Amino acid sequence: GDTDVELRLFNKLTELNTSLNHLEQALEYAIAAVRLSVITGNQLKEQVAFYRLATVYYLYQQYEMAENYYLKALSLSSHPLQSAKEAMYYMKIYFRLGDITLHKLKDAYDAAGYLHLAFAAATELGNKQDLFNVCTRLANIYKNYIVNEDLCLQFVQQAKALSTELHECEKSP
């Protein structure tokens, strides 16, 4: 009904204002979309609204709020993963959460936890480039933040193997 039309409009206005870097307006529309999505009782619509709100907070550099709403969006996901598209969604959010918690919130342990979840989703997808990116981040954490030589070596070796595979794929016609 009207609620769905209004929700779609708020989502579009959030996206438009985000793309124009009008973050204050984007935040207003994202919050309105979350409120409306909760009223609909549709979990997917709520998940989309919370994800957009988290993204606006991320762009606003309000990283604790972004982390909170990304986690809320993830909590509304179906378990286990239903599709490759869903695994990609998880991988991207956990990867971003790893970056936020490591570089902005300065919590290497939470970052490692998020990146291990991104690694699991990337493994499910089988995308070598994503796996390489996650392994590189994890190797960095275990080398420079949470010193663990065994885990560092494990992820360095995986990253090297993936790098070799990626370069071989580029060379073959």
TISE-448319 format. One line per field, with one value per residue: residue number from 1; residue in one letter; x, y, z of N, C-alpha, C in turn. Coordinates in nm, 3 decimals. Example, Ala and Ser with C-alpha at 12.3 -4.5 7.8 and 13.67 -1.06 7.14 Angstrom:
BEGIN
num [1 2] .
residu [A S] .
npx [1.319 1.285] .
npy [-0.569 -0.225] .
npz [0.780 0.708] .
capx [1.230 1.367] .
capy [-0.450 -0.106] .
capz [0.780 0.714] .
cpx [1.320 1.290] .
cpy [-0.330 0.003] .
cpz [0.780 0.787] .
This chain:
BEGIN
num [1 2 3 4 5 6 7 8 9 10 11 12 13 14 15 16 17 18 19 20 21 22 23 24 25 26 27 28 29 30 31 32 33 34 35 36 37 38 39 40 41 42 43 44 45 46 47 48 49 50 51 52 53 54 55 56 57 58 59 60 61 62 63 64 65 66 67 68 69 70 71 72 73 74 75 76 77 78 79 80 81 82 83 84 85 86 87 88 89 90 91 92 93 94 95 96 97 98 99 100 101 102 103 104 105 106 107 108 109 110 111 112 113 114 115 116 117 118 119 120 121 122 123 124 125 126 127 128 129 130 131 132 133 134 135 136 137 138 139 140 141 142 143 144 145 146 147 148 149 150 151 152 153 154 155 156 157 158 159 160 161 162 163 164 165 166 167 168 169 170 171 172 173] .
residu [G D T D V E L R L F N K L T E L N T S L N H L E Q A L E Y A I A A V R L S V I T G N Q L K E Q V A F Y R L A T V Y Y L Y Q Q Y E M A E N Y Y L K A L S L S S H P L Q S A K E A M Y Y M K I Y F R L G D I T L H K L K D A Y D A A G Y L H L A F A A A T E L G N K Q D L F N V C T R L A N I Y K N Y I V N E D L C L Q F V Q Q A K A L S T E L H E C E K S P] .
npx [0.080 0.030 0.235 0.445 0.504 0.583 0.804 0.975 1.019 1.152 1.383 1.491 1.535 1.723 1.936 1.982 2.049 2.276 2.445 2.483 2.624 2.490 2.470 2.334 2.061 2.034 2.065 1.837 1.631 1.705 1.669 1.394 1.314 1.396 1.224 0.972 1.010 1.018 0.757 0.630 0.690 0.826 1.103 1.315 1.285 1.333 1.598 1.731 1.681 1.813 2.072 2.124 2.104 2.322 2.527 2.509 2.577 2.838 2.958 2.929 3.120 3.065 3.141 3.086 2.809 2.760 2.871 2.694 2.444 2.504 2.542 2.286 2.146 2.263 2.170 1.913 1.923 1.876 1.945 2.083 2.313 2.145 2.208 2.456 2.458 2.375 2.588 2.789 2.695 2.718 2.997 3.095 2.991 3.103 3.371 3.388 3.316 3.536 3.736 3.639 3.643 3.913 4.063 3.923 3.787 3.980 4.010 4.154 4.097 3.815 3.808 3.957 3.782 3.555 3.674 3.742 3.486 3.420 3.606 3.505 3.264 3.366 3.504 3.292 3.182 3.391 3.539 3.837 3.974 3.842 3.894 4.174 4.201 4.086 4.252 4.496 4.438 4.391 4.643 4.795 4.678 4.750 5.020 5.087 4.913 4.775 4.987 5.064 5.238 5.196 4.929 4.959 5.149 5.002 4.793 4.944 5.065 4.836 4.745 4.959 4.944 4.691 4.738 4.921 4.754 4.563 4.722 4.797 4.551 4.503 4.699 4.636 4.469] .
npy [-0.118 0.227 0.266 0.108 0.242 0.490 0.409 0.312 0.554 0.703 0.544 0.580 0.858 0.866 0.730 0.902 1.150 1.065 1.001 1.254 1.362 1.492 1.459 1.514 1.539 1.286 1.128 1.197 1.096 0.827 0.750 0.790 0.595 0.362 0.369 0.344 0.096 -0.082 -0.074 -0.203 -0.468 -0.639 -0.829 -0.818 -0.564 -0.411 -0.485 -0.379 -0.106 -0.059 -0.120 0.083 0.306 0.257 0.284 0.554 0.668 0.570 0.712 0.960 0.951 0.857 0.618 0.429 0.431 0.346 0.086 -0.030 -0.023 -0.168 -0.418 -0.457 -0.477 -0.713 -0.890 -0.928 -1.095 -1.403 -1.730 -2.046 -1.907 -1.818 -1.782 -1.706 -1.434 -1.341 -1.431 -1.267 -1.020 -1.048 -1.082 -0.835 -0.655 -0.753 -0.721 -0.441 -0.375 -0.484 -0.310 -0.064 -0.115 -0.169 0.053 0.289 0.261 0.145 -0.123 -0.406 -0.673 -0.707 -0.636 -0.846 -1.056 -0.982 -0.990 -1.258 -1.364 -1.244 -1.379 -1.640 -1.606 -1.524 -1.754 -1.927 -1.812 -1.843 -1.660 -1.560 -1.311 -1.163 -1.335 -1.314 -1.040 -1.038 -1.224 -1.086 -0.862 -0.993 -1.112 -0.881 -0.779 -0.983 -0.959 -0.692 -0.594 -0.780 -0.976 -1.272 -1.513 -1.763 -1.752 -1.526 -1.617 -1.825 -1.683 -1.518 -1.709 -1.817 -1.587 -1.545 -1.778 -1.741 -1.503 -1.591 -1.767 -1.582 -1.422 -1.610 -1.662 -1.419 -1.421 -1.638 -1.699] .
npz [0.000 0.064 0.247 0.151 -0.089 0.012 0.161 -0.042 -0.171 0.032 0.050 -0.208 -0.201 0.003 -0.119 -0.341 -0.216 -0.079 -0.291 -0.392 -0.195 0.008 0.304 0.543 0.471 0.360 0.586 0.735 0.567 0.563 0.829 0.849 0.666 0.800 1.024 0.896 0.769 0.980 1.066 0.854 0.899 0.739 0.701 0.512 0.399 0.626 0.672 0.445 0.487 0.734 0.655 0.466 0.634 0.803 0.617 0.552 0.800 0.810 0.597 0.702 0.889 1.140 1.307 1.512 1.522 1.262 1.272 1.459 1.317 1.085 1.202 1.300 1.057 0.961 1.154 1.078 0.864 0.680 0.807 0.740 0.490 0.195 -0.072 -0.330 -0.366 -0.119 0.038 -0.066 0.018 0.300 0.313 0.218 0.411 0.653 0.589 0.564 0.828 0.959 0.869 0.973 1.252 1.295 1.190 1.259 1.506 1.648 1.743 1.733 1.790 1.762 1.494 1.378 1.433 1.278 1.025 1.005 0.978 0.735 0.581 0.596 0.455 0.207 0.139 0.106 -0.121 -0.300 -0.441 -0.559 -0.555 -0.354 -0.138 -0.132 -0.063 0.197 0.331 0.319 0.480 0.725 0.770 0.805 1.042 1.224 1.217 1.286 1.487 1.660 1.774 1.632 1.521 1.395 1.292 1.132 0.944 0.828 0.695 0.528 0.361 0.240 0.107 -0.072 -0.231 -0.345 -0.482 -0.675 -0.818 -0.911 -1.080 -1.271 -1.386 -1.511 -1.710 -1.878 -2.188] .
capx [0.000 0.096 0.358 0.549 0.540 0.655 0.932 1.058 1.055 1.257 1.506 1.546 1.586 1.846 2.040 2.009 2.122 2.407 2.528 2.512 2.699 2.405 2.458 2.234 1.931 2.037 2.044 1.695 1.551 1.742 1.602 1.250 1.298 1.405 1.098 0.866 1.036 0.983 0.611 0.586 0.708 0.896 1.243 1.404 1.275 1.405 1.742 1.776 1.677 1.922 2.199 2.140 2.131 2.461 2.615 2.509 2.660 2.977 3.002 2.931 3.233 3.015 3.171 3.017 2.670 2.765 2.889 2.568 2.338 2.544 2.513 2.139 2.109 2.305 2.085 1.786 1.948 1.837 2.056 2.214 2.312 2.054 2.256 2.585 2.433 2.372 2.726 2.860 2.645 2.785 3.141 3.119 2.964 3.204 3.497 3.379 3.320 3.675 3.808 3.592 3.688 4.059 4.121 3.850 3.755 4.106 3.990 4.207 4.033 3.687 3.840 3.995 3.659 3.476 3.745 3.726 3.352 3.432 3.682 3.411 3.171 3.445 3.532 3.164 3.169 3.498 3.598 3.979 4.014 3.790 3.972 4.306 4.188 4.062 4.375 4.595 4.400 4.413 4.788 4.836 4.635 4.828 5.160 5.108 4.822 4.763 5.103 5.046 5.319 5.136 4.815 5.013 5.209 4.892 4.723 5.042 5.078 4.713 4.743 5.057 4.888 4.581 4.800 4.975 4.638 4.504 4.810 4.788 4.422 4.519 4.788 4.576 4.379] .
capy [0.000 0.357 0.254 0.056 0.350 0.589 0.348 0.316 0.695 0.736 0.473 0.649 0.988 0.838 0.701 1.023 1.247 1.008 1.016 1.397 1.398 1.569 1.356 1.549 1.498 1.140 1.072 1.216 1.000 0.691 0.727 0.776 0.464 0.259 0.373 0.287 -0.046 -0.158 -0.080 -0.301 -0.603 -0.718 -0.834 -0.776 -0.417 -0.359 -0.508 -0.280 0.027 -0.050 -0.119 0.219 0.397 0.231 0.339 0.701 0.697 0.543 0.825 1.073 0.919 0.820 0.476 0.343 0.420 0.261 -0.053 -0.071 -0.047 -0.281 -0.539 -0.471 -0.529 -0.853 -0.970 -0.952 -1.186 -1.543 -1.822 -2.020 -1.827 -1.874 -1.767 -1.640 -1.291 -1.318 -1.449 -1.146 -0.916 -1.071 -1.060 -0.690 -0.587 -0.792 -0.658 -0.300 -0.371 -0.507 -0.184 0.036 -0.143 -0.162 0.184 0.402 0.236 0.098 -0.248 -0.511 -0.803 -0.707 -0.635 -0.982 -1.135 -0.949 -1.036 -1.404 -1.386 -1.209 -1.489 -1.752 -1.573 -1.524 -1.895 -1.978 -1.758 -1.895 -1.552 -1.554 -1.173 -1.131 -1.414 -1.251 -0.914 -1.069 -1.286 -0.979 -0.784 -1.075 -1.124 -0.751 -0.771 -1.076 -0.916 -0.559 -0.553 -0.892 -1.052 -1.417 -1.552 -1.877 -1.705 -1.436 -1.702 -1.896 -1.593 -1.476 -1.819 -1.823 -1.471 -1.570 -1.880 -1.677 -1.407 -1.669 -1.813 -1.465 -1.380 -1.713 -1.642 -1.300 -1.453 -1.732 -1.629] .
capz [0.000 0.071 0.326 0.061 -0.182 0.091 0.195 -0.165 -0.193 0.130 0.010 -0.326 -0.157 0.078 -0.219 -0.420 -0.133 -0.051 -0.412 -0.408 -0.074 0.099 0.406 0.644 0.417 0.345 0.719 0.769 0.489 0.604 0.958 0.817 0.600 0.905 1.102 0.813 0.741 1.101 1.064 0.754 0.949 0.637 0.744 0.403 0.389 0.743 0.651 0.347 0.549 0.832 0.580 0.411 0.746 0.844 0.514 0.568 0.919 0.771 0.516 0.797 0.977 1.273 1.287 1.610 1.475 1.141 1.316 1.522 1.220 1.000 1.279 1.301 0.925 0.955 1.243 1.008 0.752 0.701 0.835 0.680 0.368 0.095 -0.210 -0.348 -0.349 0.025 0.087 -0.107 0.108 0.428 0.296 0.208 0.539 0.751 0.546 0.604 0.974 0.995 0.846 1.069 1.389 1.303 1.160 1.317 1.646 1.706 1.814 1.645 1.819 1.691 1.351 1.340 1.435 1.159 0.905 0.997 0.923 0.592 0.522 0.582 0.346 0.083 0.110 0.055 -0.257 -0.385 -0.519 -0.521 -0.527 -0.220 -0.042 -0.125 0.014 0.338 0.384 0.334 0.598 0.844 0.789 0.859 1.183 1.307 1.217 1.342 1.595 1.753 1.725 1.634 1.405 1.324 1.212 1.030 0.840 0.761 0.603 0.426 0.266 0.161 0.018 -0.179 -0.321 -0.419 -0.573 -0.787 -0.897 -0.978 -1.190 -1.374 -1.454 -1.596 -1.820 -1.972 -2.284] .
cpx [0.085 0.229 0.473 0.597 0.625 0.796 1.026 1.106 1.166 1.389 1.572 1.605 1.713 1.960 2.081 2.092 2.261 2.498 2.566 2.594 2.624 2.372 2.354 2.094 1.924 2.008 1.897 1.608 1.580 1.674 1.452 1.224 1.304 1.274 0.984 0.885 0.998 0.831 0.561 0.596 0.778 1.046 1.339 1.403 1.347 1.555 1.799 1.783 1.790 2.058 2.225 2.171 2.276 2.558 2.622 2.594 2.809 3.034 3.013 3.048 3.188 3.021 3.104 2.871 2.665 2.778 2.758 2.462 2.375 2.512 2.363 2.091 2.144 2.216 1.951 1.801 1.901 1.961 2.009 2.201 2.228 2.112 2.394 2.571 2.434 2.511 2.809 2.822 2.715 2.933 3.171 3.098 3.070 3.341 3.499 3.385 3.462 3.757 3.769 3.653 3.839 4.109 4.052 3.824 3.873 4.089 4.029 4.139 3.897 3.710 3.874 3.871 3.574 3.543 3.744 3.588 3.350 3.503 3.590 3.315 3.244 3.478 3.408 3.145 3.272 3.562 3.742 4.024 3.967 3.868 4.111 4.301 4.170 4.187 4.483 4.566 4.428 4.563 4.843 4.800 4.724 4.977 5.178 5.022 4.808 4.874 5.079 5.114 5.256 5.020 4.862 5.068 5.102 4.825 4.816 5.054 4.954 4.707 4.839 5.003 4.776 4.635 4.854 4.861 4.576 4.589 4.809 4.660 4.430 4.598 4.720 4.474 4.232] .
cpy [0.126 0.351 0.206 0.164 0.454 0.537 0.350 0.457 0.737 0.670 0.542 0.784 0.974 0.817 0.826 1.123 1.197 1.029 1.161 1.452 1.498 1.478 1.387 1.508 1.347 1.073 1.084 1.113 0.856 0.656 0.708 0.639 0.351 0.254 0.308 0.138 -0.133 -0.176 -0.186 -0.444 -0.695 -0.713 -0.785 -0.623 -0.351 -0.370 -0.404 -0.142 0.044 -0.045 0.021 0.320 0.380 0.294 0.491 0.740 0.673 0.661 0.952 1.061 0.900 0.668 0.384 0.324 0.330 0.115 -0.108 -0.107 -0.153 -0.412 -0.564 -0.528 -0.677 -0.942 -1.003 -1.047 -1.326 -1.627 -1.961 -1.938 -1.896 -1.872 -1.704 -1.490 -1.255 -1.332 -1.325 -1.029 -0.926 -1.035 -0.911 -0.619 -0.624 -0.732 -0.511 -0.287 -0.395 -0.380 -0.077 0.010 -0.136 -0.018 0.302 0.384 0.175 -0.028 -0.364 -0.645 -0.813 -0.712 -0.775 -1.071 -1.110 -1.003 -1.188 -1.440 -1.351 -1.321 -1.610 -1.727 -1.576 -1.667 -1.959 -1.935 -1.817 -1.788 -1.529 -1.413 -1.131 -1.206 -1.354 -1.125 -0.941 -1.131 -1.182 -0.897 -0.863 -1.092 -0.995 -0.739 -0.860 -1.045 -0.789 -0.523 -0.660 -0.988 -1.202 -1.468 -1.665 -1.832 -1.611 -1.518 -1.775 -1.806 -1.537 -1.584 -1.832 -1.707 -1.490 -1.670 -1.820 -1.577 -1.478 -1.715 -1.697 -1.421 -1.482 -1.698 -1.524 -1.333 -1.543 -1.661 -1.656] .
cpz [0.000 0.146 0.238 -0.036 -0.110 0.126 0.074 -0.192 -0.096 0.094 -0.110 -0.287 -0.075 -0.020 -0.296 -0.339 -0.096 -0.172 -0.437 -0.290 0.016 0.217 0.513 0.598 0.403 0.479 0.761 0.697 0.530 0.737 0.936 0.753 0.703 0.984 1.024 0.791 0.859 1.107 0.967 0.806 0.850 0.668 0.636 0.390 0.507 0.722 0.555 0.410 0.651 0.764 0.524 0.521 0.793 0.746 0.524 0.690 0.888 0.693 0.601 0.895 1.121 1.281 1.389 1.570 1.351 1.181 1.375 1.417 1.116 1.072 1.287 1.168 0.913 1.041 1.179 0.889 0.787 0.727 0.801 0.551 0.261 -0.046 -0.212 -0.324 -0.200 0.086 0.053 -0.015 0.244 0.419 0.295 0.341 0.642 0.717 0.589 0.756 1.024 0.980 0.948 1.206 1.401 1.293 1.229 1.466 1.721 1.792 1.723 1.668 1.751 1.541 1.302 1.336 1.313 1.032 0.893 0.942 0.773 0.518 0.498 0.465 0.211 0.041 0.050 -0.091 -0.353 -0.473 -0.472 -0.485 -0.388 -0.113 -0.023 -0.038 0.163 0.401 0.410 0.459 0.726 0.873 0.852 1.008 1.270 1.307 1.301 1.463 1.703 1.712 1.746 1.507 1.325 1.235 1.101 0.914 0.760 0.656 0.495 0.319 0.178 0.061 -0.100 -0.280 -0.407 -0.520 -0.697 -0.878 -0.975 -1.097 -1.303 -1.456 -1.551 -1.722 -1.924 -2.059 -2.259] .
